[in-house]
């Protein structure tokens, strides 16, 4: 079972949880321009921004709790440029001091033990520890209004040239800033976000041709090519797989 909710401590972030599976399962994790902080059976993990779908093989008994940051927020929490983690899954110790990671893991373990013992209400107490840790780091790293404006413009389907003009940068400057904030250039982020817009429309029952037009594609064939490039399969196959994972377990 997979479930998610909006974060109560980190603006725009999503808390997600996957229960342990009864049998092995392969899932497709789709690119979304986001970065995740994840607790796994093996410890704490960072998932960078993806440029393509990642396939993961989950073993029985493996569950996950994660905090998914909106585009541009992850680097402020993690303290590293997003491009350093592009298409990567790395232990949190690779980007945070080992002592800090150990203390965070211990707090999460304590919350989980309290919940199991019935002393903590709610099933997401471990996730709350991730939210608290992220909120503390965000207070130390003020947000950049320019980054937020770029992400909002691209999410709305505004062209890269228009976004650059709107924030007072050349396209070359915007590309450089975007690599650090999002993990890739604005054209790639726009491509990923357009793909997500189309997928939401199709999953909501909109015919593919109409979804393509609504998301900003030239036509349905254009949408089909982009789905194949970003998801690794045809749209019909992607839909038949059911809901692909929104959180990011480790790669198989």
Secondary structure as a PSIPRED ss2 file (coil, helix, strand):
# PSIPRED VFORMAT (PSIPRED V4.0)

   1 X C   1.000  0.000  0.000
   2 X E   0.000  0.000  1.000
   3 X E   0.000  0.000  1.000
   4 X E   0.000  0.000  1.000
   5 X E   0.000  0.000  1.000
   6 X E   0.000  0.000  1.000
   7 X C   1.000  0.000  0.000
   8 X C   1.000  0.000  0.000
   9 X C   1.000  0.000  0.000
  10 X C   1.000  0.000  0.000
  11 X C   1.000  0.000  0.000
  12 X C   1.000  0.000  0.000
  13 X C   1.000  0.000  0.000
  14 X E   0.000  0.000  1.000
  15 X E   0.000  0.000  1.000
  16 X E   0.000  0.000  1.000
  17 X E   0.000  0.000  1.000
  18 X E   0.000  0.000  1.000
  19 X C   1.000  0.000  0.000
  20 X C   1.000  0.000  0.000
  21 X C   1.000  0.000  0.000
  22 X C   1.000  0.000  0.000
  23 X C   1.000  0.000  0.000
  24 X C   1.000  0.000  0.000
  25 X E   0.000  0.000  1.000
  26 X E   0.000  0.000  1.000
  27 X E   0.000  0.000  1.000
  28 X E   0.000  0.000  1.000
  29 X E   0.000  0.000  1.000
  30 X C   1.000  0.000  0.000
  31 X C   1.000  0.000  0.000
  32 X C   1.000  0.000  0.000
  33 X C   1.000  0.000  0.000
  34 X C   1.000  0.000  0.000
  35 X E   0.000  0.000  1.000
  36 X E   0.000  0.000  1.000
  37 X E   0.000  0.000  1.000
  38 X E   0.000  0.000  1.000
  39 X E   0.000  0.000  1.000
  40 X E   0.000  0.000  1.000
  41 X C   1.000  0.000  0.000
  42 X C   1.000  0.000  0.000
  43 X E   0.000  0.000  1.000
  44 X E   0.000  0.000  1.000
  45 X E   0.000  0.000  1.000
  46 X E   0.000  0.000  1.000
  47 X E   0.000  0.000  1.000
  48 X C   1.000  0.000  0.000
  49 X C   1.000  0.000  0.000
  50 X C   1.000  0.000  0.000
  51 X C   1.000  0.000  0.000
  52 X C   1.000  0.000  0.000
  53 X C   1.000  0.000  0.000
  54 X E   0.000  0.000  1.000
  55 X E   0.000  0.000  1.000
  56 X E   0.000  0.000  1.000
  57 X E   0.000  0.000  1.000
  58 X E   0.000  0.000  1.000
  59 X C   1.000  0.000  0.000
  60 X C   1.000  0.000  0.000
  61 X C   1.000  0.000  0.000
  62 X C   1.000  0.000  0.000
  63 X C   1.000  0.000  0.000
  64 X E   0.000  0.000  1.000
  65 X E   0.000  0.000  1.000
  66 X E   0.000  0.000  1.000
  67 X E   0.000  0.000  1.000
  68 X E   0.000  0.000  1.000
  69 X E   0.000  0.000  1.000
  70 X C   1.000  0.000  0.000
  71 X C   1.000  0.000  0.000
  72 X C   1.000  0.000  0.000
  73 X C   1.000  0.000  0.000
  74 X H   0.000  1.000  0.000
  75 X H   0.000  1.000  0.000
  76 X H   0.000  1.000  0.000
  77 X H   0.000  1.000  0.000
  78 X H   0.000  1.000  0.000
  79 X C   1.000  0.000  0.000
  80 X C   1.000  0.000  0.000
  81 X C   1.000  0.000  0.000
  82 X H   0.000  1.000  0.000
  83 X H   0.000  1.000  0.000
  84 X H   0.000  1.000  0.000
  85 X H   0.000  1.000  0.000
  86 X C   1.000  0.000  0.000
  87 X C   1.000  0.000  0.000
  88 X C   1.000  0.000  0.000
  89 X E   0.000  0.000  1.000
  90 X E   0.000  0.000  1.000
  91 X E   0.000  0.000  1.000
  92 X H   0.000  1.000  0.000
  93 X H   0.000  1.000  0.000
  94 X H   0.000  1.000  0.000
  95 X C   1.000  0.000  0.000
  96 X C   1.000  0.000  0.000
  97 X C   1.000  0.000  0.000
  98 X H   0.000  1.000  0.000
  99 X H   0.000  1.000  0.000
 100 X H   0.000  1.000  0.000
 101 X H   0.000  1.000  0.000
 102 X H   0.000  1.000  0.000
 103 X H   0.000  1.000  0.000
 104 X H   0.000  1.000  0.000
 105 X H   0.000  1.000  0.000
 106 X H   0.000  1.000  0.000
 107 X H   0.000  1.000  0.000
 108 X H   0.000  1.000  0.000
 109 X H   0.000  1.000  0.000
 110 X H   0.000  1.000  0.000
 111 X H   0.000  1.000  0.000
 112 X H   0.000  1.000  0.000
 113 X H   0.000  1.000  0.000
 114 X H   0.000  1.000  0.000
 115 X H   0.000  1.000  0.000
 116 X H   0.000  1.000  0.000
 117 X C   1.000  0.000  0.000
 118 X C   1.000  0.000  0.000
 119 X C   1.000  0.000  0.000
 120 X C   1.000  0.000  0.000
 121 X C   1.000  0.000  0.000
 122 X C   1.000  0.000  0.000
 123 X C   1.000  0.000  0.000
 124 X C   1.000  0.000  0.000
 125 X H   0.000  1.000  0.000
 126 X H   0.000  1.000  0.000
 127 X H   0.000  1.000  0.000
 128 X H   0.000  1.000  0.000
 129 X H   0.000  1.000  0.000
 130 X H   0.000  1.000  0.000
 131 X H   0.000  1.000  0.000
 132 X H   0.000  1.000  0.000
 133 X H   0.000  1.000  0.000
 134 X H   0.000  1.000  0.000
 135 X H   0.000  1.000  0.000
 136 X H   0.000  1.000  0.000
 137 X H   0.000  1.000  0.000
 138 X H   0.000  1.000  0.000
 139 X H   0.000  1.000  0.000
 140 X H   0.000  1.000  0.000
 141 X C   1.000  0.000  0.000
 142 X C   1.000  0.000  0.000
 143 X C   1.000  0.000  0.000
 144 X C   1.000  0.000  0.000
 145 X H   0.000  1.000  0.000
 146 X H   0.000  1.000  0.000
 147 X H   0.000  1.000  0.000
 148 X H   0.000  1.000  0.000
 149 X H   0.000  1.000  0.000
 150 X H   0.000  1.000  0.000
 151 X H   0.000  1.000  0.000
 152 X H   0.000  1.000  0.000
 153 X H   0.000  1.000  0.000
 154 X H   0.000  1.000  0.000
 155 X H   0.000  1.000  0.000
 156 X C   1.000  0.000  0.000
 157 X C   1.000  0.000  0.000
 158 X C   1.000  0.000  0.000
 159 X C   1.000  0.000  0.000
 160 X H   0.000  1.000  0.000
 161 X H   0.000  1.000  0.000
 162 X H   0.000  1.000  0.000
 163 X H   0.000  1.000  0.000
 164 X H   0.000  1.000  0.000
 165 X H   0.000  1.000  0.000
 166 X H   0.000  1.000  0.000
 167 X H   0.000  1.000  0.000
 168 X C   1.000  0.000  0.000
 169 X C   1.000  0.000  0.000
 170 X C   1.000  0.000  0.000
 171 X H   0.000  1.000  0.000
 172 X H   0.000  1.000  0.000
 173 X H   0.000  1.000  0.000
 174 X H   0.000  1.000  0.000
 175 X H   0.000  1.000  0.000
 176 X H   0.000  1.000  0.000
 177 X H   0.000  1.000  0.000
 178 X H   0.000  1.000  0.000
 179 X H   0.000  1.000  0.000
 180 X H   0.000  1.000  0.000
 181 X H   0.000  1.000  0.000
 182 X H   0.000  1.000  0.000
 183 X C   1.000  0.000  0.000
 184 X C   1.000  0.000  0.000
 185 X C   1.000  0.000  0.000
 186 X H   0.000  1.000  0.000
 187 X H   0.000  1.000  0.000
 188 X H   0.000  1.000  0.000
 189 X H   0.000  1.000  0.000
 190 X H   0.000  1.000  0.000
 191 X H   0.000  1.000  0.000
 192 X H   0.000  1.000  0.000
 193 X H   0.000  1.000  0.000
 194 X H   0.000  1.000  0.000
 195 X H   0.000  1.000  0.000
 196 X H   0.000  1.000  0.000
 197 X H   0.000  1.000  0.000
 198 X H   0.000  1.000  0.000
 199 X H   0.000  1.000  0.000
 200 X H   0.000  1.000  0.000
 201 X H   0.000  1.000  0.000
 202 X H   0.000  1.000  0.000
 203 X H   0.000  1.000  0.000
 204 X C   1.000  0.000  0.000
 205 X C   1.000  0.000  0.000
 206 X C   1.000  0.000  0.000
 207 X C   1.000  0.000  0.000
 208 X H   0.000  1.000  0.000
 209 X H   0.000  1.000  0.000
 210 X H   0.000  1.000  0.000
 211 X H   0.000  1.000  0.000
 212 X H   0.000  1.000  0.000
 213 X H   0.000  1.000  0.000
 214 X H   0.000  1.000  0.000
 215 X H   0.000  1.000  0.000
 216 X C   1.000  0.000  0.000
 217 X C   1.000  0.000  0.000
 218 X C   1.000  0.000  0.000
 219 X C   1.000  0.000  0.000
 220 X H   0.000  1.000  0.000
 221 X H   0.000  1.000  0.000
 222 X H   0.000  1.000  0.000
 223 X H   0.000  1.000  0.000
 224 X H   0.000  1.000  0.000
 225 X H   0.000  1.000  0.000
 226 X H   0.000  1.000  0.000
 227 X H   0.000  1.000  0.000
 228 X H   0.000  1.000  0.000
 229 X H   0.000  1.000  0.000
 230 X H   0.000  1.000  0.000
 231 X H   0.000  1.000  0.000
 232 X C   1.000  0.000  0.000
 233 X C   1.000  0.000  0.000
 234 X C   1.000  0.000  0.000
 235 X H   0.000  1.000  0.000
 236 X H   0.000  1.000  0.000
 237 X H   0.000  1.000  0.000
 238 X H   0.000  1.000  0.000
 239 X H   0.000  1.000  0.000
 240 X H   0.000  1.000  0.000
 241 X C   1.000  0.000  0.000
 242 X C   1.000  0.000  0.000
 243 X C   1.000  0.000  0.000
 244 X C   1.000  0.000  0.000
 245 X E   0.000  0.000  1.000
 246 X C   1.000  0.000  0.000
 247 X C   1.000  0.000  0.000
 248 X C   1.000  0.000  0.000
 249 X C   1.000  0.000  0.000
 250 X C   1.000  0.000  0.000
 251 X C   1.000  0.000  0.000
 252 X C   1.000  0.000  0.000
